[in-house]
Amino acid sequence: MFIIEAEEVEKKLTMEVCIGLMREAFSDYEKGKIIQPLRSIHQFPGQHKFGFMPAYLGDGKTFGAKVINACHANLGTDYPSHAGYVMMFEAKHGMPLGLVEAGTITRIRTGAVSGVATDLLAKKDASTLAIIGSGAQGHSHLDAMMLVRPSIKEVRLFDLYPAAAEKLKSYAESKYGIKAVVGADVQSSVKDADIICTVTPSSQPYLKAEWVSQGAHINAVGAFTPSTREITSELMAKVKLYADDQTAMTKECGEYLVPLEEGLIDESHIKGTVGGLINGTCEGRTNDDEITLFDALGLAIEDVICGQYFCQ
């Protein structure tokens, strides 16, 4: 068995490589080539969300699972918010192949999936980016957005921890040479933004419909349980909604389930999936006035295909 730690994952799993892997995974998943049971997430004492996420890839070579703990109490500390491993097995005899550090995979692949969705849904000439949340996912999403939309000239940042926003500001300016502004609040940060990424652990919705401009694309990434939301019901009712997995969205996504229960949307509100957009089986953006929203829950296929990448 091999054990691949964070440093090697960081070195080899570049954003460009990972976006290519995500396109492959979502295309195969949409075609029915991949087996992916619903993940299991358990809330443990101490703000621990412990998850088990299995998947069998369609090429018949490997299968595996991510075993990870999300601890939001670590935000603002020297400890990562996500810790665990992706465990890989070969498919012929079912023998373990190895472990790949999952926190780094999670950070990179989450941004990469948003990058795929943004490339498919955002306006081609998008120039202004807003990122709400400046932790690991803030950095990952900046990298992904700049890769798929090099037309971006300005990024606006907001975080409840100002030091985190300042750190991301310095990263954006030094790596990409673009204008970076730390906003005073969410409203001013998203004003007139072409692309908005919400990557916070907030349990209460904060991104309001009246703050979002026509034609914007939103990646809602931070919330992933039936009771947590970043997007208000009124905004959700206004957007064209896309999922990473439609079945998972109808069972786990509070941003969809709450307005559904409130009667503001119905089941037809989900317009498609990332895989459907890749394969051309669902309609994407049709004009520059539509507000599109990709709501990510995070799928095992994303982690396992990254684990397979290190098995080759």
Salt bridges, closest charged atoms under 4 A:
GLU8 OE2 - LYS12 NZ 2.89
GLU10 OE1 - ARG107 NH2 2.22
ASP28 OD1 - LYS33 NZ 3.98
ASP119 OD2 - ARG23 NH2 2.70
ASP119 OD1 - ARG149 NH1 2.79
ASP143 OD1 - LYS175 NZ 3.54
GLU154 OE2 - ARG156 NE 3.26
GLU173 OE2 - LYS169 NZ 2.96
ASP192 OD2 - LYS191 NZ 3.92
ASP194 OD1 - LYS123 NZ 3.52
GLU252 OE1 - ARG39 NE 2.98
GLU283 OE1 - LYS240 NZ 3.67
GLU290 OE2 - LYS240 NZ 3.43
GLU302 OE1 - ARG109 NH1 2.94
ASP303 OD1 - LYS66 NZ 3.19
ASP303 OD1 - ARG109 NE 2.84
